[in-house]
Amino acid sequence: APEAYIHYSPGLIDDNGRVTTPGTEEFLRQFMAAFAEFTARVLTVIPQS
């Protein structure tokens, strides 16, 4: 399962919800892609009722 620890610092996310540090933004994009893939994989093996 994808896992991330994010240390919040003032100014990391602006008032419009944008990440202000390019490296952190790219990390979050990659994490969310991995999380979406993991979620899709898990949902295919959970019985749907």
Number of C-alpha atoms within 10 A of each C-alpha: 8 12 8 9 5 7 6 8 7 6 11 15 14 10 8 6 8 11 16 12 11 9 10 13 15 12 12 15 12 12 15 15 13 15 15 13 13 13 13 11 11 11 10 9 8 8 6 6 3
